[in-house]
């Protein structure tokens, strides 16, 4: 079972404000598999973070991955997904529910909180989407 590392980030200019999601996939050898940069429109930072997770999970399903290590600089997302924090916000509850449904499609998923310094590339992709107000998936074979 190969392990895939996925770095996710949501970015927001203003809160709420223009937002974007950035996602980067790496194989076991540390080689980049793909990256995603997606404009989300008007959202809060936490909504953008959840959207980046959902985007990553959908892409992982699409390319047939099943053993995921997901890294986020959002302590809130990591703790909510891992069951340490309750989800109180109504909008976040919907996104949380969607993420949890998607998680059932994988053999193994671990979500871990990391520092912003460890997540710079995903952050850059998210900010690019915000600034350009667009963004598409970019795949590396």
C-alpha positions in Angstrom: 0.0 0.0 0.0 1.7 3.2 -1.2 1.5 6.3 1.0 0.7 9.6 -0.5 1.5 12.8 1.3 -1.0 15.7 0.6 -0.4 19.2 1.7 -3.5 21.4 1.8 -4.1 25.1 2.4 -6.9 27.6 2.2 -6.2 31.3 1.7 -8.3 34.4 2.2 -7.8 38.1 1.6 -10.1 39.6 4.2 -12.1 37.3 6.4 -14.5 36.8 4.8 -13.0 37.8 1.4 -11.7 36.4 -1.8 -10.4 32.9 -1.1 -8.6 30.0 -2.8 -7.5 26.4 -2.1 -4.0 25.0 -2.8 -3.2 21.3 -2.7 0.0 19.4 -3.4 0.4 15.6 -3.7 3.7 13.7 -3.2 4.4 10.0 -3.6 6.5 7.9 -1.1 9.7 9.0 -2.7 8.9 12.7 -2.3 8.2 13.2 -6.0 5.3 15.6 -6.8 2.3 13.8 -8.3 0.1 16.8 -8.9 -0.9 20.2 -7.6 -4.3 22.0 -7.5 -5.0 25.7 -7.3 -8.6 26.7 -7.2 -10.4 30.0 -6.7 -13.3 29.7 -4.3 -14.9 33.1 -4.4 -16.1 34.9 -1.2 -15.5 32.8 1.9 -13.9 32.7 5.4 -10.5 31.3 6.1 -12.0 28.2 7.7 -14.3 27.6 4.8 -11.3 27.9 2.4 -9.4 25.4 4.6 -12.2 22.9 4.5 -12.6 23.4 0.7 -8.9 22.6 0.2 -9.4 19.3 2.2 -12.5 18.4 0.1 -10.7 19.3 -3.1 -7.8 17.0 -2.1 -10.0 14.1 -1.2 -12.0 14.3 -4.4 -8.7 14.4 -6.5 -7.3 11.5 -4.4 -10.4 9.4 -5.3 -10.2 10.4 -8.9 -6.6 9.2 -9.3 -7.2 6.0 -7.2 -5.2 6.7 -4.0 -6.1 4.9 -0.8 -3.5 5.6 1.8 -3.3 9.3 2.6 -1.3 11.4 4.9 -2.8 14.9 4.9 -0.9 17.9 6.3 -2.6 21.2 7.1 -1.5 24.3 8.9 -5.1 24.7 10.1 -5.2 23.4 13.7 -9.0 23.8 13.6 -9.4 21.5 10.6 -7.0 18.9 11.9 -8.6 18.8 15.4 -12.1 18.7 14.0 -11.4 15.9 11.6 -9.6 13.9 14.2 -12.5 14.4 16.7 -10.8 16.6 19.2 -12.9 19.7 18.5 -16.6 19.9 17.9 -17.8 21.7 14.8 -20.1 24.5 16.0 -20.4 26.8 12.9 -23.4 25.9 10.7 -21.5 26.4 7.4 -18.5 24.4 8.6 -20.8 21.6 9.8 -21.9 21.0 6.2 -18.3 21.0 4.9 -17.2 18.8 7.8 -19.9 16.3 7.0 -18.9 16.3 3.3 -15.2 15.7 4.2 -16.1 12.9 6.6 -18.2 11.2 3.9 -15.3 11.5 1.5 -12.9 10.0 4.0 -14.9 6.7 4.0 -13.6 6.1 0.5 -10.1 5.4 1.6 -8.3 2.5 3.4 -6.3 4.9 5.6 -6.3 8.6 6.1 -4.3 10.6 8.7 -4.7 14.3 9.1 -1.9 16.1 10.9 -1.4 19.7 11.9 1.9 21.3 10.7 3.4 24.7 10.9 2.9 27.4 8.2 6.6 27.1 7.3 6.1 23.4 6.4 3.1 24.3 4.2 4.5 27.1 2.0 3.9 25.5 -1.4 0.2 24.7 -0.8 -0.2 28.3 0.6 1.4 29.7 -2.5 -1.0 27.8 -4.7 -4.0 29.0 -2.7 -2.8 32.6 -2.9 -2.2 32.3 -6.6 -5.8 31.2 -7.1 -7.0 34.2 -5.0 -5.0 36.7 -6.8 -5.9 35.4 -10.3 -9.5 34.6 -9.3 -9.1 31.4 -11.1 -7.1 28.2 -11.0 -7.0 24.8 -12.5 -5.6 21.4 -11.6 -2.1 20.8 -12.8 -1.1 17.2 -13.2 2.5 15.8 -13.4 2.8 12.3 -14.8 
